[in-house]
Amino acid sequence: MNAAIQLARGINEEATDVKITRANDGSSSVATFFFEAPNCLSGEAQNTSEITGMFMIDEEGELVTRNVNALFANGQSKGIRAVYKMSGEYEWERFCGS
């Protein structure tokens, strides 16, 4: 199974940008994903899909965050930002796939 990111179940996405920060002592980390033109907001999908979080799916299972926000400017969609917070070494290793 290939890894996938989904904002709406069943619709795979590709992040436009990902920024990762980590505390010096490794106690916490944050990954911020930006999706400029997500598939779940285009075409027919926008009428049938419901964004309920960001789901990172791989052979080990799922990593989930509900911290997902749509970005708008002048009434137009500018994308979606999702923030995934990690605590400790285990969550960091799981996220990095090591």
WOURNOR-V174483 format. One record per residue. RES is the residue in one small letter. NEAR is the number of other ideal C-beta (glycine too) atoms within 8 Angstrom. Layout:
res=RES near=NEAR
res=RES near=NEAR
This chain:
res=m near=5
res=n near=3
res=a near=8
res=a near=8
res=i near=13
res=q near=13
res=l near=15
res=a near=11
res=r near=7
res=g near=5
res=i near=11
res=n near=7
res=e near=11
res=e near=6
res=a near=9
res=t near=8
res=d near=7
res=v near=8
res=k near=6
res=i near=8
res=t near=6
res=r near=9
res=a near=8
res=n near=4
res=d near=4
res=g near=9
res=s near=6
res=s near=9
res=s near=13
res=v near=11
res=a near=11
res=t near=11
res=f near=13
res=f near=11
res=f near=14
res=e near=8
res=a near=7
res=p near=11
res=n near=8
res=c near=13
res=l near=9
res=s near=8
res=g near=4
res=e near=5
res=a near=12
res=q near=9
res=n near=5
res=t near=5
res=s near=11
res=e near=4
res=i near=10
res=t near=6
res=g near=10
res=m near=13
res=f near=11
res=m near=12
res=i near=10
res=d near=9
res=e near=3
res=e near=4
res=g near=5
res=e near=6
res=l near=9
res=v near=8
res=t near=11
res=r near=6
res=n near=9
res=v near=12
res=n near=7
res=a near=8
res=l near=9
res=f near=8
res=a near=6
res=n near=4
res=g near=4
res=q near=6
res=s near=7
res=k near=7
res=g near=12
res=i near=13
res=r near=11
res=a near=14
res=v near=10
res=y near=14
res=k near=9
res=m near=11
res=s near=6
res=g near=9
res=e near=6
res=y near=6
res=e near=10
res=w near=12
res=e near=8
res=r near=9
res=f near=12
res=c near=6
res=g near=6
res=s near=3
